[in-house]
Amino acid sequence: MNTVPNLLFNIFDKVKKKGPNFIEQIIDGDIARGFENKDLRFRFPPEPNGHLHIGHLKAICLNFNLGEKYNSPVNLRFDDTNPEKEAKEYVDAIKNDIKWLGFEWDKECYASDYFDQLYDWATSLIKKDLAYIDSQSSEEIAAQKGTPTKEGQASRFRTRDKEESLKLFKEMFEGHHDSGKHVLRAKINMSSPNMLMRDPVLYRVMNVHHHRTGGKWKVYPMYDWTHGESDYIEQVSHSLCTLEFEPHRELYDWFLDAISPLQGVRPKQREFSRLNLSYTITSKRKLAKLVEENIVEGWDDPRMPTISGLRKRGYTPEALKNFALTVGVSKRENVIEASLLEFCIRAHLNQVAPRAMAVIDPIKIKIINYVKDGGEKINFDINPQDKTLGTREINFSKEIYIEREDFQEEPEEGFFRLSIGEEVRLKNAYIIKAVDLVADEKGNIKEVLCEYDSKSKSGSNTPESNRKVKGTIHWVSATDSVKAKINIYDRLFKVSEPGKEKGFKNEINQNSLEIKEAFVEPYLAESIEAQQFQFQRVGYFVRTANKKTLEFNKTVGLRDSWKK
C-alpha cells in the first residue's frame, strides 16, 4: 500500500490541530475585549471581471472557514464598480465556483446595491469640504502626486467653491460631461508619506452600460471609496485583504471617519499574504489576455489556474481546500511550489478514485502459445485503498495492448520491462516473454510476439505464480478495449516565475497539451462526466463533458515528474 498519501493526511490533521492563526488571534482578542460574537460577519468580495483563480482560493477558504469556526455569516459581495470589464457571466461563474467548493454565503451583495448611498455620502463630503471636483487630466493629477520621498502638489482646483463642485458632480451624474474631463477627489493631505492619502480619486465619469444598473449611472466609484463603505453598510466586522492593501488601511479608516457618526459595527481591515504559486500567473488582466488571444480555450481551459479550469482538469474541492489549509495564513509573502498542489490532489484521488487500465501509446502484443478460446476473466480491485468497493473483471485474451515505452527491442541499461528474451509480469495476470516481433517495410514495430507461462497467473497459488520478475506492466485486451481521446496537460509556463525576466507570453510552454488516442477498459465507456479514475501506472484522469467521444483529461501524474 502507498503510505505517502497517508503521511500527507497526517500533515493535514496536524495543520487542523494547530493553534489559531494570526487572524483568528485578532478576532479572539476582539472578543476578549468585549466584542459580541453575534456581531461577527465576514465577506468575500470578488470583482466580476473574470473567473476566480487559485490565488483567490486562500481568501475564499479563510473567510468561509472563519464563518464556520465562529458560527458567523459570510457575505458574497461583488465589487462591480468597473462596468467596462464586468459581466453577468463572470458573476455566475464565481457563484458556481464557490458552491462547487462547498461553501454557502449568507447574503449575496453587490457594490452597485449601494451606489445611491455612496453617491449621497460623496455629496456630503463635498459639503463638509472633504472632497472637490478636479478638472485636470489624469496625467496632470499623476504628475502632482509626487513620489514616496517628494511631497505632492495641490491641484489648482483644490480650493474650488463647494457649490461649484456640487453643481459639477450633479452634472457628471446626469451625463453632461465626457470621460476624463472631471473627477471627484477626497481632500486629505498632499504631503502625506502614504501616497494613497494624497487626495485620492473617488469618482470618475464613465458613460458605460452596467450589467445590473443599466444606463442609470454615468459616474462610478473607485474601489477604495466603495470598499470600506460597503463593509459598513453590510456590518462586516473584519474586512480581510491581501498584503498589497495594507497601505490602503489608513484610507479605509479615513473614509469611515468622514461619514461619521457611525452606527452599529465599525469594520476593521486586516491583511494577510496572498497565495503565489510557482509556474503560475494570477493576474486576471494577464489571464484575460490568454483567453482573448486564444492562447488557451477559455477561462476554464484545464491549463488555466482558474477554479473552473482546475475543476475541468479533475481537481476536487477536498484537495483544493486541503491545499489552502496546508499553505496556511501568514503575513509573509512567499511562493508556494506547484508540486504541493499536485501532491494534495494526488493524495485525495488515491483514496477515492477507482482504478482502471488504459494504454495511452499502444503497441500490440500477440501471445502465440495462448490457446484459450474466448480468453478469460481477470479480477482487479476497484480501489485497493477501500476494499469495501469490491472487484471488477477484465477480459484477458491472446492479443493485448501495452504501452510502447514498456518494450525495447534492444534494452538500455536499467530497463526492467519487456524486451526480446526477457520476461515481465502483466498486472494481475501472467508472466510473458518476448520472442520475436513483426515490423512493417519501414521497420516500425507492428506487434511483439510473446509466450506466456500458463502456470504463472497471479493469485493462483502455484510456485510459478509467485515467481519474481523484474517488472510489472499494465495492459488491456485488444478484443474488447475501447478507443478514447486522452488530453495530456503539462504546465502552461516553462519557468517558475512567469513574467519575472521576460514577457509572460514569451514563456508559454508550447507543448502544454498533447492529444493521444488510447485503448481503455470497456467499463470506462460507461463513466459519467467529471468521474475520476486512476489509470494504473499512468496517472489520474477525469471524464470530460464530451458527449460524442469518450474523452479524458489528465489531472496529475502518479508522482512528481516535473524535474525530469
C-alpha positions as CSV (number, residue, x, y, z in Angstrom):
1,M,0.0,0.0,0.0
2,N,1.2,3.5,-0.8
3,T,1.8,5.2,2.5
4,V,2.7,8.6,1.1
5,P,-0.9,9.9,0.9
6,N,-1.5,8.7,4.5
7,L,1.5,10.7,5.5
8,L,0.1,13.7,3.8
9,F,-3.3,13.3,5.5
10,N,-1.4,13.1,8.8
11,I,0.1,16.5,7.8
12,F,-3.5,17.8,7.2
13,D,-4.5,16.5,10.6
14,K,-1.6,18.3,12.3
15,V,-2.5,21.5,10.5
16,K,-6.1,21.3,11.7
17,K,-4.9,20.8,15.2
18,K,-2.5,23.8,15.2
19,G,-3.3,26.8,17.3
20,P,-5.2,29.8,15.9
21,N,-3.6,31.7,13.0
22,F,-2.9,35.4,13.5
23,I,-6.3,36.5,12.0
24,E,-8.1,34.2,14.5
25,Q,-5.9,35.6,17.3
26,I,-7.1,39.1,16.3
27,I,-10.7,38.0,16.4
28,D,-10.2,36.2,19.7
29,G,-8.6,39.3,21.1
30,D,-11.6,41.5,20.0
31,I,-14.0,39.0,21.6
32,A,-11.9,39.0,24.8
33,R,-12.2,42.8,24.9
34,G,-16.0,42.7,24.7
35,F,-16.9,42.4,21.0
36,E,-20.0,40.4,20.7
37,N,-19.7,37.1,18.9
38,K,-23.1,37.6,17.4
39,D,-21.8,40.7,15.6
40,L,-19.1,38.9,13.7
41,R,-19.6,38.9,10.0
42,F,-17.1,38.3,7.1
43,R,-17.2,38.7,3.4
44,F,-15.5,37.6,0.2
45,P,-15.5,40.5,-2.3
46,P,-14.5,39.4,-5.9
47,E,-14.6,41.6,-8.9
48,P,-16.8,40.1,-11.7
49,N,-14.3,40.7,-14.4
50,G,-13.1,37.2,-14.9
51,H,-13.1,33.7,-13.3
52,L,-11.8,33.0,-9.8
53,H,-8.3,31.6,-9.8
54,I,-6.0,29.6,-7.4
55,G,-4.9,32.9,-5.8
56,H,-8.5,33.6,-4.7
57,L,-8.7,30.2,-3.0
58,K,-6.9,31.3,0.1
59,A,-9.2,34.2,0.7
60,I,-12.3,32.1,0.0
61,C,-11.3,29.4,2.4
62,L,-10.1,31.9,5.0
63,N,-13.4,33.8,5.1
64,F,-15.7,30.9,4.9
65,N,-13.7,28.8,7.4
66,L,-13.8,31.7,9.8
67,G,-17.6,31.8,9.4
68,E,-17.7,28.1,10.2
69,K,-15.4,28.4,13.2
70,Y,-17.2,31.3,14.8
71,N,-20.7,30.3,13.6
72,S,-20.9,33.6,11.8
73,P,-22.4,34.7,8.5
74,V,-20.2,35.3,5.4
75,N,-21.4,37.7,2.6
76,L,-20.5,37.2,-1.1
77,R,-20.1,40.8,-2.3
78,F,-19.4,41.6,-6.0
79,D,-17.2,44.7,-6.3
80,D,-18.9,45.7,-9.6
81,T,-17.6,49.3,-10.0
82,N,-15.9,48.9,-13.4
83,P,-18.6,48.1,-15.9
84,E,-16.2,48.2,-18.8
85,K,-14.7,44.9,-17.8
86,E,-17.5,43.2,-15.9
87,A,-20.3,40.9,-17.0
88,K,-23.1,38.7,-15.6
89,E,-21.3,35.6,-17.0
90,Y,-18.5,36.2,-14.5
91,V,-20.9,36.7,-11.6
92,D,-22.5,33.3,-12.5
93,A,-19.1,31.6,-12.8
94,I,-17.9,33.0,-9.5
95,K,-21.0,31.7,-7.7
96,N,-20.7,28.3,-9.3
97,D,-17.1,28.0,-8.2
98,I,-17.8,28.9,-4.6
99,K,-20.8,26.5,-4.5
100,W,-18.6,23.7,-6.1
101,L,-16.0,24.3,-3.3
102,G,-18.8,23.5,-0.9
103,F,-19.3,27.0,0.7
104,E,-22.5,28.8,1.3
105,W,-22.9,32.6,1.7
106,D,-25.4,34.4,3.9
107,K,-26.2,37.4,1.7
108,E,-25.4,37.9,-2.0
109,C,-24.5,41.6,-2.2
110,Y,-23.3,43.9,-4.9
111,A,-21.4,47.2,-4.6
112,S,-23.9,48.5,-7.1
113,D,-26.6,47.9,-4.5
114,Y,-25.1,50.9,-2.6
115,F,-24.5,53.3,-5.5
116,D,-27.2,55.7,-4.3
117,Q,-25.9,55.7,-0.7
118,L,-22.3,56.1,-1.9
119,Y,-23.3,59.0,-4.1
120,D,-25.1,60.7,-1.2
121,W,-22.1,60.2,1.1
122,A,-19.8,61.6,-1.6
123,T,-22.0,64.7,-1.9
124,S,-21.8,65.1,1.9
125,L,-18.0,65.0,1.7
126,I,-18.2,68.0,-0.7
127,K,-20.5,69.8,1.7
128,K,-18.0,69.1,4.5
129,D,-15.2,70.5,2.4
130,L,-13.6,67.0,2.4
131,A,-13.9,66.5,-1.4
132,Y,-13.7,68.6,-4.6
133,I,-14.1,68.3,-8.3
134,D,-10.8,68.3,-10.1
135,S,-10.8,69.3,-13.8
136,Q,-7.2,68.3,-14.6
137,S,-6.3,65.5,-16.8
138,S,-5.3,62.1,-15.3
139,E,-1.7,62.8,-16.4
140,E,-1.6,66.2,-14.6
141,I,-3.0,64.6,-11.4
142,A,-0.5,61.8,-11.6
143,A,2.4,64.2,-12.0
144,Q,1.3,66.3,-9.0
145,K,1.2,63.2,-6.8
146,G,4.9,63.4,-6.1
147,T,7.0,60.4,-5.0
148,P,7.4,58.5,-1.8
149,T,10.3,60.9,-1.0
150,K,8.8,64.0,-2.5
151,E,5.7,65.8,-1.4
152,G,2.8,66.1,-3.8
153,Q,1.5,69.4,-5.2
154,A,-2.0,70.6,-4.6
155,S,-4.3,70.9,-7.6
156,R,-5.3,74.4,-8.6
157,F,-8.9,73.2,-8.2
158,R,-8.4,72.1,-4.6
159,T,-9.9,75.4,-3.3
160,R,-12.8,75.2,-5.7
161,D,-16.0,76.5,-4.2
162,K,-18.2,73.8,-2.7
163,E,-21.3,74.9,-4.5
164,E,-19.4,74.7,-7.9
165,S,-18.2,71.2,-7.0
166,L,-21.7,70.1,-6.0
167,K,-23.0,71.5,-9.3
168,L,-20.4,69.8,-11.4
169,F,-20.8,66.5,-9.5
170,K,-24.5,66.5,-10.3
171,E,-23.8,67.3,-13.9
172,M,-21.3,64.4,-14.0
173,F,-24.1,62.1,-12.6
174,E,-26.5,63.4,-15.3
175,G,-24.1,62.6,-18.1
176,H,-23.3,66.2,-19.1
177,H,-19.5,65.7,-19.1
178,D,-17.2,63.4,-21.1
179,S,-15.0,60.8,-19.6
180,G,-11.8,62.3,-18.3
181,K,-13.0,65.9,-18.0
182,H,-13.7,65.9,-14.3
183,V,-13.1,63.6,-11.3
184,L,-14.1,63.8,-7.6
185,R,-11.2,63.8,-5.3
186,A,-11.0,63.5,-1.5
187,K,-9.3,66.4,0.2
188,I,-6.9,64.8,2.6
189,N,-3.1,65.6,2.6
190,M,-0.8,66.1,-0.4
191,S,2.2,65.9,1.9
192,S,1.3,62.5,3.5
193,P,4.1,59.9,3.4
194,N,1.3,57.5,2.3
195,M,0.8,58.4,-1.3
196,L,-2.7,56.9,-1.2
197,M,-3.7,59.7,1.1
198,R,-2.7,62.4,-1.4
199,D,-6.2,63.4,-2.5
200,P,-7.3,60.1,-4.0
201,V,-10.0,60.0,-6.7
202,L,-13.4,58.9,-5.5
203,Y,-15.5,59.1,-8.7
204,R,-14.8,59.2,-12.5
205,V,-17.1,59.7,-15.4
206,M,-17.9,56.5,-17.3
207,N,-20.8,56.6,-19.6
208,V,-21.0,52.7,-19.8
209,H,-23.8,50.2,-19.5
210,H,-23.7,48.3,-16.3
211,H,-24.8,44.7,-16.2
212,R,-27.1,45.4,-13.2
213,T,-27.9,49.1,-13.2
214,G,-28.2,49.6,-16.9
215,G,-27.6,53.2,-18.0
216,K,-28.6,54.9,-14.8
217,W,-25.1,55.8,-13.7
218,K,-22.6,58.0,-15.6
219,V,-20.2,58.2,-12.7
220,Y,-18.7,55.2,-10.9
221,P,-17.0,55.0,-7.5
222,M,-13.4,53.9,-7.1
223,Y,-12.6,50.7,-5.2
224,D,-11.1,52.4,-2.1
225,W,-14.2,54.5,-1.6
226,T,-16.5,51.6,-2.2
227,H,-14.7,49.0,-0.1
228,G,-14.9,50.3,3.5
229,E,-18.3,51.9,3.0
230,S,-19.8,48.7,1.6
231,D,-18.3,46.8,4.6
232,Y,-20.0,49.3,6.9
233,I,-23.4,49.1,5.1
234,E,-23.3,45.3,5.4
235,Q,-22.0,45.5,9.0
236,V,-18.9,43.4,8.2
237,S,-16.8,43.1,11.3
238,H,-13.5,42.0,9.9
239,S,-12.5,43.0,6.3
240,L,-9.7,40.7,5.3
241,C,-7.5,41.7,2.4
242,T,-4.2,40.6,0.9
243,L,-1.0,42.4,1.9
244,E,-0.9,44.8,-1.1
245,F,-3.9,46.6,0.6
246,E,-2.0,47.3,3.8
247,P,-1.2,50.8,2.7
248,H,-4.9,51.3,1.9
249,R,-5.9,50.7,5.6
250,E,-5.2,54.3,6.5
251,L,-7.5,55.5,3.7
252,Y,-10.1,52.9,4.6
253,D,-10.3,54.4,8.1
254,W,-10.3,58.0,6.9
255,F,-13.3,57.3,4.7
256,L,-15.2,55.7,7.6
257,D,-14.3,58.7,9.8
258,A,-15.5,61.1,7.0
259,I,-19.0,59.7,7.0
260,S,-19.3,59.6,10.9
261,P,-21.2,59.4,13.1
262,L,-21.3,55.6,12.5
263,Q,-23.9,53.3,14.0
264,G,-23.5,49.6,14.8
265,V,-20.3,47.8,13.9
266,R,-17.3,49.7,12.6
267,P,-15.5,47.3,10.3
268,K,-11.7,46.9,10.6
269,Q,-9.4,46.0,7.8
270,R,-6.6,43.4,8.3
271,E,-4.2,41.9,5.8
272,F,-2.7,38.5,5.1
273,S,-0.2,37.3,2.5
274,R,-1.6,36.4,-0.9
275,L,-1.2,32.9,-2.4
276,N,1.6,32.9,-5.0
277,L,2.1,29.6,-6.9
278,S,5.2,28.7,-8.9
279,Y,4.7,28.2,-12.7
280,T,1.5,30.2,-12.4
281,I,0.2,33.7,-13.1
282,T,-2.7,35.0,-11.0
283,S,-3.2,38.4,-12.6
284,K,-6.7,38.5,-14.1
285,R,-5.5,41.0,-16.6
286,K,-2.9,38.6,-17.9
287,L,-5.2,35.6,-17.7
288,A,-7.8,37.6,-19.8
289,K,-5.1,38.1,-22.4
290,L,-4.5,34.4,-22.7
291,V,-8.2,34.0,-23.3
292,E,-8.6,37.0,-25.6
293,E,-5.7,36.0,-27.8
294,N,-6.8,32.3,-28.0
295,I,-3.7,31.0,-26.3
296,V,-6.0,28.9,-24.2
297,E,-9.5,27.6,-24.9
298,G,-11.3,29.9,-22.4
299,W,-11.3,30.7,-18.7
300,D,-12.0,27.1,-17.9
301,D,-9.2,25.6,-20.0
302,P,-7.6,22.9,-17.9
303,R,-4.2,24.5,-18.2
304,M,-5.5,27.7,-16.6
305,P,-5.1,28.3,-12.8
306,T,-8.8,29.2,-12.5
307,I,-11.1,27.2,-10.2
308,S,-13.2,26.3,-13.2
309,G,-10.0,25.2,-15.1
310,L,-8.8,23.1,-12.2
311,R,-12.3,21.6,-11.9
312,K,-12.3,20.7,-15.6
313,R,-8.9,19.1,-15.1
314,G,-10.2,16.9,-12.4
315,Y,-9.2,18.7,-9.2
316,T,-11.5,18.1,-6.3
317,P,-12.9,20.6,-3.7
318,E,-11.4,18.5,-1.0
319,A,-7.9,18.7,-2.5
320,L,-8.1,22.4,-3.0
321,K,-9.3,23.1,0.5
322,N,-6.7,20.8,1.9
323,F,-4.1,22.7,-0.1
324,A,-5.3,26.0,1.3
325,L,-5.3,24.6,4.8
326,T,-1.7,23.3,4.3
327,V,-0.5,26.6,3.0
328,G,-2.0,28.4,6.0
329,V,-2.5,32.1,6.8
330,S,0.6,34.3,7.3
331,K,1.8,37.8,6.9
332,R,4.9,36.9,4.9
333,E,4.8,36.8,1.1
334,N,6.3,33.7,-0.5
335,V,5.9,31.4,-3.5
336,I,4.4,28.0,-2.9
337,E,5.7,25.2,-5.1
338,A,3.1,23.9,-7.5
339,S,4.2,20.4,-6.6
340,L,2.4,20.8,-3.2
341,L,-0.9,21.5,-5.0
342,E,-0.3,18.4,-7.2
343,F,0.6,16.4,-4.1
344,C,-2.7,17.3,-2.5
345,I,-4.8,16.2,-5.4
346,R,-2.8,13.0,-5.7
347,A,-3.4,12.2,-2.1
348,H,-7.2,12.7,-2.3
349,L,-7.7,10.8,-5.6
350,N,-5.5,8.0,-4.3
351,Q,-8.2,7.5,-1.6
352,V,-11.3,7.9,-3.7
353,A,-10.6,7.3,-7.4
354,P,-11.5,3.9,-8.9
355,R,-8.6,2.1,-10.7
356,A,-8.7,1.4,-14.4
357,M,-6.4,0.1,-17.1
358,A,-5.6,2.4,-20.0
359,V,-2.9,2.2,-22.6
360,I,-2.1,5.7,-23.9
361,D,0.5,4.9,-26.5
362,P,-0.3,1.3,-27.6
363,I,1.8,-1.4,-29.1
364,K,0.1,-4.8,-29.8
365,I,1.3,-8.0,-28.1
366,K,0.4,-11.4,-29.5
367,I,0.7,-14.3,-27.1
368,I,1.4,-17.1,-29.5
369,N,1.0,-20.0,-27.1
370,Y,-2.2,-18.8,-25.6
371,V,-4.9,-21.2,-26.7
372,K,-8.0,-20.4,-24.5
373,D,-10.9,-19.7,-26.8
374,G,-12.7,-16.5,-25.8
375,G,-10.0,-15.6,-23.3
376,E,-10.6,-15.4,-19.6
377,K,-11.6,-13.0,-16.8
378,I,-9.0,-11.4,-14.5
379,N,-10.0,-9.8,-11.2
380,F,-8.9,-6.4,-10.2
381,D,-9.6,-4.3,-7.1
382,I,-11.8,-1.2,-7.8
383,N,-9.6,0.7,-5.3
384,P,-7.1,-1.1,-3.1
385,Q,-7.4,1.8,-0.6
386,D,-11.1,0.8,0.0
387,K,-11.6,-3.0,-0.1
388,T,-15.4,-2.5,0.5
389,L,-15.8,-1.4,-3.1
390,G,-15.0,-4.9,-4.2
391,T,-13.5,-6.0,-7.5
392,R,-14.1,-5.8,-11.2
393,E,-13.4,-8.2,-14.1
394,I,-11.3,-7.5,-17.1
395,N,-11.1,-9.7,-20.2
396,F,-7.7,-11.3,-21.0
397,S,-7.1,-12.6,-24.5
398,K,-4.5,-13.8,-27.0
399,E,-3.9,-10.2,-28.2
400,I,-3.4,-7.3,-25.8
401,Y,-2.0,-3.8,-25.9
402,I,0.8,-2.5,-23.7
403,E,2.5,0.9,-23.5
404,R,5.0,1.4,-26.3
405,E,7.6,2.6,-23.7
406,D,7.3,-0.7,-21.9
407,F,9.0,-2.5,-24.8
408,Q,12.5,-2.1,-26.1
409,E,13.9,-4.3,-28.7
410,E,17.5,-3.6,-27.5
411,P,17.0,-2.6,-23.9
412,E,19.1,0.2,-22.4
413,E,20.9,-0.3,-19.1
414,G,18.4,-0.4,-16.2
415,F,15.4,-1.2,-18.4
416,F,13.4,-3.8,-16.5
417,R,10.3,-4.2,-18.7
418,L,9.6,-6.2,-21.8
419,S,12.4,-7.0,-24.4
420,I,13.4,-9.8,-26.6
421,G,14.3,-12.8,-24.5
422,E,13.3,-11.1,-21.2
423,E,10.2,-11.6,-19.0
424,V,7.8,-9.2,-17.5
425,R,4.6,-9.7,-15.5
426,L,1.3,-8.4,-16.8
427,K,-0.5,-6.8,-13.9
428,N,-2.8,-9.4,-12.1
429,A,-2.2,-11.8,-14.9
430,Y,0.6,-13.9,-16.4
431,I,4.4,-13.6,-16.9
432,I,5.2,-13.2,-20.6
433,K,8.5,-13.3,-22.6
434,A,9.1,-11.5,-25.9
435,V,10.4,-13.9,-28.5
436,D,10.1,-12.1,-31.8
437,L,8.5,-9.1,-33.4
438,V,6.6,-8.1,-36.6
439,A,7.6,-4.9,-38.4
440,D,6.4,-3.0,-41.5
441,E,8.5,-2.2,-44.5
442,K,9.9,0.9,-42.8
443,G,11.0,-1.1,-39.7
444,N,8.2,0.2,-37.5
445,I,7.1,-2.4,-35.0
446,K,3.6,-3.5,-35.6
447,E,3.4,-6.2,-32.9
448,V,5.5,-8.1,-30.5
449,L,5.3,-11.9,-30.4
450,C,5.4,-13.3,-26.9
451,E,5.0,-16.6,-25.0
452,Y,3.3,-16.8,-21.6
453,D,3.8,-19.1,-18.6
454,S,0.4,-20.7,-18.2
455,K,1.1,-21.5,-14.5
456,S,2.2,-18.0,-13.5
457,K,-1.3,-16.4,-13.1
458,S,-1.3,-14.0,-10.2
459,G,-3.2,-15.4,-7.1
460,S,-3.3,-19.0,-8.4
461,N,-1.3,-20.3,-5.5
462,T,1.2,-22.1,-7.7
463,P,5.0,-21.8,-7.3
464,E,5.1,-20.2,-10.8
465,S,2.5,-17.5,-9.7
466,N,5.0,-16.3,-7.0
467,R,8.0,-16.3,-9.3
468,K,9.7,-13.0,-9.3
469,V,10.5,-11.0,-12.4
470,K,12.0,-7.5,-12.6
471,G,9.0,-5.6,-13.9
472,T,5.2,-5.4,-13.9
473,I,3.3,-3.6,-16.6
474,H,-0.4,-2.8,-17.3
475,W,-2.3,-3.9,-20.4
476,V,-5.8,-4.0,-22.0
477,S,-7.3,-6.7,-24.1
478,A,-7.2,-6.0,-27.9
479,T,-10.5,-7.8,-28.4
480,D,-12.8,-5.6,-26.4
481,S,-10.9,-2.5,-25.3
482,V,-12.4,0.9,-26.3
483,K,-10.8,3.8,-28.0
484,A,-10.6,7.0,-26.0
485,K,-9.3,10.5,-26.6
486,I,-6.8,11.5,-23.9
487,N,-5.7,15.1,-23.3
488,I,-2.3,15.2,-21.6
489,Y,-1.7,18.5,-19.9
490,D,1.7,20.0,-18.9
491,R,2.3,23.3,-17.2
492,L,1.3,26.3,-19.2
493,F,4.6,28.1,-18.4
494,K,8.1,26.8,-18.7
495,V,9.6,28.9,-15.9
496,S,8.9,29.0,-12.2
497,E,8.1,32.8,-12.1
498,P,6.4,33.7,-15.4
499,G,7.0,37.3,-16.4
500,K,9.8,38.0,-14.0
501,E,12.6,38.1,-16.6
502,K,10.6,38.2,-19.9
503,G,7.1,38.9,-21.0
504,F,4.9,36.1,-19.7
505,K,3.7,35.3,-23.2
506,N,7.3,34.5,-24.2
507,E,7.5,31.9,-21.5
508,I,4.5,29.8,-22.5
509,N,5.1,26.1,-22.9
510,Q,4.1,25.4,-26.5
511,N,3.8,21.7,-25.6
512,S,1.4,22.2,-22.7
513,L,-1.3,20.0,-24.4
514,E,-0.7,16.6,-26.2
515,I,-3.7,14.7,-27.5
516,K,-3.5,10.9,-27.7
517,E,-5.7,8.1,-28.8
518,A,-5.7,5.3,-26.2
519,F,-7.3,2.0,-25.6
520,V,-9.1,1.7,-22.3
521,E,-11.1,-0.9,-20.3
522,P,-14.7,-1.3,-21.6
523,Y,-16.3,-0.1,-18.3
524,L,-14.8,3.3,-18.8
525,A,-17.2,3.8,-21.7
526,E,-20.0,3.8,-19.1
527,S,-18.4,6.5,-16.9
528,I,-20.1,9.9,-16.5
529,E,-18.9,13.5,-16.8
530,A,-16.5,14.5,-14.0
531,Q,-15.9,10.9,-12.9
532,Q,-12.3,10.4,-11.9
533,F,-10.1,7.4,-12.2
534,Q,-6.5,6.3,-11.6
535,F,-5.2,4.9,-14.9
536,Q,-2.8,2.4,-13.3
537,R,0.9,3.2,-13.7
538,V,-0.1,6.3,-15.8
539,G,-1.8,8.9,-13.6
540,Y,-5.2,10.3,-12.6
541,F,-7.8,11.2,-15.2
542,V,-11.3,12.7,-15.4
543,R,-14.1,12.1,-17.9
544,T,-14.9,15.2,-19.9
545,A,-18.3,16.6,-20.9
546,N,-17.8,15.4,-24.5
547,K,-21.0,13.6,-25.4
548,K,-19.8,12.4,-28.8
549,T,-16.4,10.9,-27.9
550,L,-15.1,9.0,-24.9
551,E,-12.6,11.6,-23.6
552,F,-10.5,12.1,-20.5
553,N,-8.3,14.9,-19.2
554,K,-5.2,14.1,-17.3
555,T,-5.4,15.6,-13.8
556,V,-1.9,14.7,-12.5
557,G,0.7,12.0,-12.7
558,L,1.2,9.4,-10.0
559,R,4.3,11.2,-8.8
560,D,6.1,14.5,-9.3
561,S,7.9,14.2,-12.7
562,W,8.5,17.9,-13.4
563,K,12.2,17.8,-12.5
564,K,13.0,15.1,-15.1
